[in-house]
Amino acid sequence: MDDSVTKPVRTRIAPSPTGMLHLGTARTALFCWAFARHHGGQFILRIEDTDRERSTEDAVRVIIEALRWLQLDYDEGPIRQTERLPRYREVIERMLADGTAYRCYATPQELEAMRQAQMARGEKPRYDGRWRPENARGRTPPPGVAPVIRFRNPDSGEVAWNDLVKGPIAFSNAELDDLVIARADGMPTYNFAVVVDDIDMRITHVLRGDDHVNNTPRQINIYRALGVTPPAFGHLPMILGPDGQKLSKRHGAVSVLQYEQDGFLPEALVNYLARLGWSHGDAEKFTRAQFVQWFDLAHVSRAPAQFNPDKLLWLNGEYIKEADDARLAALVAPRIEARGGRIEGAALPAVMALLKPRARTLNELADEAMLFYGPHMIDPALLGQHLRGAAVEAMRAFAARAAAIAWERGAIGALIKQLLAEFDLKMPQLAVPLRVAVTGRTQTPSLDAVLALFPRETVLARIAAALACVPC
């Protein structure tokens, strides 16, 4: 549907800073960003912080950091709603003057009694218009009651739009009551503020979760009351957890930044989120540039997408395999240090090259890298289990000859094979005691590759210490 776009595209992401940026909002931001970039348009960040009791600066910071980590660059913003309160009051006064809004003095107790009476009659609870000007003629506003401002919704007809994802949608105006657009303290409500914002920011396409479908007819009516053509709307299907229920805290990370802490690469998460509800043929793995080139709304699914953590882990592992070793080293170094490791001796980029084929996360890489940077301890029991018989003499021979060879993988591997033949040993009979002596582990990546990454002096010193324990 978006192929017919002719005007300059402007999209926005408008999170509320009442919590962390979660996967659903991140995917919405990604789709808005990609749609704007695909059409050469602009992507705006707006912070909807009118809920002063729940909004926090920490949440604003996390939203900005998460977008930065995902590399979803915005062209304008962050624009805060709390900085626009005079503008909302200006529009409210205009609507009061035009008769498209009115003051309502109904108390919370009155509204609850009205609601209970409607439910008792089997009716859908809705505001009954008691303070509409024609219904309130001759009534004096009750003293001490600060009014709310209500939008005068059309009484008849329907409000319809051709949703960019779901297709044609229509609501009867008879189902929509006169919603509050400003609270008694003057603070604008969501459905009103978002319309004023999108008008002022010249938003052409509103892409958001399908939990907003019921808000859209109300907003369209406010646009029309203000004499403005509404933007195009597209409602994205929700993301479900592996159990088929709505994605929530119990399914894993609360914040997008938790995935950074857990060792995911941003390009892997972006790739994965892109495939949650959108597809391009059979392509599972693609670059950010390819995604922007391919992205359209015609291939956004109308059905909910299901989050699969195993699929994300697999994809992250694929990106780690392809990642530059120096970049991985920079990302993994602080994780090694957080585990108590000291980065000295073995070159970290070379260690990353060795370990990354089997790692799914940066944290797994850091865990494995402790082989080189963690404290070295000899376990006498483990050493005694493997360092015995001909293996003792073979290790002594390895130490003596290792001092004279080129310290690189090929030469080390050739020496090990030579000693296996001389002492009539199978590979595990020499490789395992060497591993235990040098690394403290019985299993590592290829032994010659591991030994080559340690300084020669470190290997020889550890072998000497191990041999000194015989027959410990």
Beta strands, then each sheet from edge to edge (+ up, - down):
strand 1: 10-13
strand 2: 42-47
strand 3: 76-80
strand 4: 101-104
strand 5: 148-151
strand 6: 158-163
strand 7: 167-172
strand 8: 180-182
strand 9: 205-209
strand 10: 232-236
strand 11: 239-240
strand 12: 305-306
sheet 1: 1+ 2+ 3+
sheet 2: 4+ 5- 8+
sheet 3: 6+ 7-
sheet 4: 9+ 10+
sheet 5: 11+ 12+
end
